[in-house]
Amino acid sequence: MTRKGNTWYAIVFDWPKAGEPLVVPTTTPIQSAQLLNGSGEVKIGASDEKGTSIQLPSAKPMEPASIVVIDFKSEPQPVKAAVGTKVEVSIDGSFTLPASAAFLHGQRIKLEPTGNLGYWTNKSDYAEWSLDVRKAGTFDVEVICGVAPDDGGGFTITSGESEVAGNAQSTGGWNDYKPLKVGQIQLHSGVVTLTLKPSGEFHHALMNLQAIKLMPTGRS
């Protein structure tokens, strides 16, 4: 999510299957919701402790991500995020590791109200995810991040003895999220951990992190 005033912009990579809602993490009343690009009606549903459900068109209008513009009747207040939760595998064997599911280690890094990891200004801070891997294999790694000009730096993603290195460079701004292809990593079967840590020095802040995507090699 990115936000501007009473408007949120939901950047959706994994389009809900037909009949499944997209849950917006707030119970603040929604005035309207529509696709930024593409056609199709967006229906506003009920709210519960997890947030407000909205129903998207069955077909995803754009790849790799589509944006839903959500206007609220007042300043939206996010529900308390469930930080540090185990990530389950998707039906196609892939994983999407959202910022909200990360265990955070360090003094500065935190989950922001817009659903991303930010304030990554300390090189010793890092994020960790727990994954339930049903089938071991090699996965293509993609980091969804936003980086301001003259910021960013190197990082490593590690699971067990497998490691891949990346470099976060300017995407145009902290809220300009773009997919960064990093490389490949091997995951063992069972419940495993995956970490993202800065490597060396970086300018001001490493990145705003929205999610990490892991796709079985050969399917991305």
C-alpha positions in Angstrom: 0.0 0.0 0.0 1.0 3.6 -0.6 -1.1 6.5 0.6 -1.8 10.2 -0.2 -4.2 12.0 2.2 -7.4 9.9 2.4 -6.5 7.8 -0.6 -4.7 4.4 -0.5 -3.1 2.8 -3.6 -3.2 -1.0 -3.2 -0.4 -2.5 -5.4 -1.7 -6.1 -6.1 0.8 -8.7 -7.4 -1.1 -11.8 -6.5 -4.6 -11.3 -8.0 -7.3 -12.9 -5.9 -9.0 -16.0 -7.4 -12.6 -15.6 -8.6 -14.8 -15.1 -5.6 -12.1 -14.4 -3.1 -11.9 -10.8 -1.7 -8.9 -8.5 -1.3 -8.7 -7.4 2.4 -7.7 -3.8 2.9 -6.1 -3.5 6.4 -8.4 -0.8 7.8 -12.0 -0.5 9.0 -12.3 3.2 8.1 -15.3 3.5 5.9 -14.5 3.4 2.2 -16.1 6.0 -0.1 -15.1 4.5 -3.4 -12.7 2.0 -5.0 -11.6 1.6 -8.6 -8.8 0.3 -10.8 -6.2 2.8 -11.8 -5.8 1.0 -15.1 -8.3 -1.3 -16.7 -12.0 -1.8 -16.5 -14.2 -3.7 -14.2 -16.2 -2.9 -11.1 -14.7 -3.0 -7.6 -17.2 -3.8 -5.0 -16.9 -2.8 -1.3 -17.7 -5.5 1.2 -17.9 -6.0 5.0 -15.4 -5.1 7.6 -14.0 -7.3 10.5 -11.0 -7.3 12.7 -8.7 -8.0 9.7 -9.9 -5.0 7.7 -12.4 -4.3 4.9 -13.1 -6.8 2.0 -13.3 -5.5 -1.6 -14.2 -7.7 -4.6 -12.0 -7.2 -7.6 -12.8 -8.1 -11.3 -12.0 -11.7 -12.2 -9.3 -10.7 -14.7 -6.1 -9.0 -13.7 -5.8 -5.9 -15.9 -2.0 -5.4 -15.8 1.2 -7.4 -15.1 3.2 -7.7 -12.9 1.0 -5.6 -10.6 -2.3 -3.8 -10.8 -3.2 -0.8 -8.7 -6.5 -0.3 -6.9 -7.3 3.3 -5.8 -9.3 3.4 -2.6 -10.8 6.7 -1.3 -11.9 6.9 2.3 -14.5 9.1 4.0 -11.9 10.2 6.5 -8.2 9.6 7.3 -7.8 5.8 7.2 -6.4 4.1 10.4 -4.7 0.8 9.7 -5.6 -2.3 11.8 -2.8 -3.7 13.9 -0.6 -5.7 11.6 0.1 -9.4 12.3 3.9 -9.1 12.3 5.8 -12.3 12.4 3.5 -15.0 10.9 4.4 -18.2 9.0 4.0 -17.9 5.2 2.2 -20.8 3.4 2.9 -21.9 -0.1 0.6 -20.8 -2.9 -1.2 -23.2 -5.1 1.4 -22.8 -7.9 4.3 -23.6 -5.5 5.4 -19.9 -5.1 5.7 -17.8 -2.0 4.9 -14.2 -1.4 6.5 -12.9 1.8 4.8 -9.6 2.7 6.4 -7.1 5.0 3.7 -7.6 7.6 4.8 -11.3 8.0 8.4 -10.5 8.9 10.1 -10.9 12.2 12.0 -7.6 12.7 15.5 -7.5 14.3 17.1 -4.2 15.2 16.6 -0.7 16.6 15.2 1.3 13.6 13.5 -0.9 11.1 9.7 -1.0 11.4 6.5 -1.9 9.7 4.9 1.3 8.5 1.1 2.0 8.4 1.2 1.6 4.6 2.3 -2.1 5.0 6.0 -1.8 4.0 9.2 -2.1 6.0 10.8 1.3 6.4 13.3 3.3 8.4 16.0 0.8 7.4 18.8 3.1 8.4 20.8 0.8 10.6 23.1 -1.7 8.8 22.7 -4.2 11.6 18.9 -4.3 11.3 17.3 -7.1 9.3 14.1 -8.9 8.5 13.3 -12.6 8.9 10.4 -14.8 7.5 9.2 -18.2 8.4 8.1 -20.4 5.5 6.3 -23.8 5.4 8.0 -25.4 2.4 6.3 -28.6 1.2 8.7 -29.4 -1.6 12.4 -28.5 -1.6 13.7 -26.8 -4.7 15.3 -23.8 -6.3 13.4 -20.5 -6.4 13.8 -17.3 -8.4 13.9 -14.4 -6.0 12.3 -11.0 -6.6 12.2 -8.1 -4.2 9.4 -5.5 -4.4 11.0 -2.3 -3.1 11.0 1.4 -3.4 14.3 3.4 -3.1 14.7 7.2 -3.2 17.4 8.8 -5.4 20.9 8.5 -3.9 19.8 5.9 -1.4 19.9 2.1 -1.4 22.8 -0.4 -1.2 23.7 -4.0 -1.1 21.9 -6.8 0.7 21.9 -10.6 1.0 19.0 -13.0 1.2 19.8 -16.3 3.0 18.0 -19.5 3.9 20.1 -22.2 5.5 23.4 -22.5 3.5 21.9 -20.9 0.4 22.5 -17.2 -0.2 21.9 -14.7 -3.0 23.1 -11.1 -3.2 21.3 -8.0 -4.5 21.7 -4.3 -4.8 18.9 -1.9 -4.1 19.1 1.1 -6.4 16.8 4.1 -6.9 13.3 3.3 -8.2 12.4 7.0 -8.3 11.1 7.4 -4.8 10.3 5.6 -1.6 6.7 4.9 -2.7 7.7 4.0 -6.3 7.7 0.2 -5.8 9.3 -1.9 -8.5 10.2 -5.6 -8.8 14.0 -6.3 -8.5 15.1 -9.7 -9.8 17.9 -10.9 -7.5 18.8 -14.4 -8.5 18.1 -17.9 -7.2 18.0 -19.5 -3.8 17.5 -23.1 -2.6 14.9 -24.0 0.0 14.8 -27.2 2.0 11.4 -28.9 2.8 9.8 -28.2 6.2 9.5 -25.0 8.2 12.5 -22.8 7.2 13.6 -19.3 7.8 14.7 -16.7 5.2 16.5 -13.4 6.1 17.2 -10.2 4.3 20.2 -8.3 5.7 22.2 -5.2 4.5 25.6 -6.0 3.2 28.1 -3.3 4.0 27.4 0.5 3.9 24.5 2.2 2.3 23.2 5.8 1.9 20.8 7.0 4.5 18.4 4.0 4.2 18.5 0.7 2.4 15.0 0.5 1.0 11.2 0.4 1.6 10.3 -3.2 1.3 6.8 -4.3 0.3 7.4 -8.0 -0.3 9.7 -10.8 -1.5 8.4 -13.2 -4.1 9.8 -16.7 -4.6 8.8 -18.6 -7.7 9.9 -22.2 -8.5 12.7 -21.9 -11.1 11.3 -22.5 -14.6 7.8 -21.2 -13.8 8.5 -17.4 -13.5 
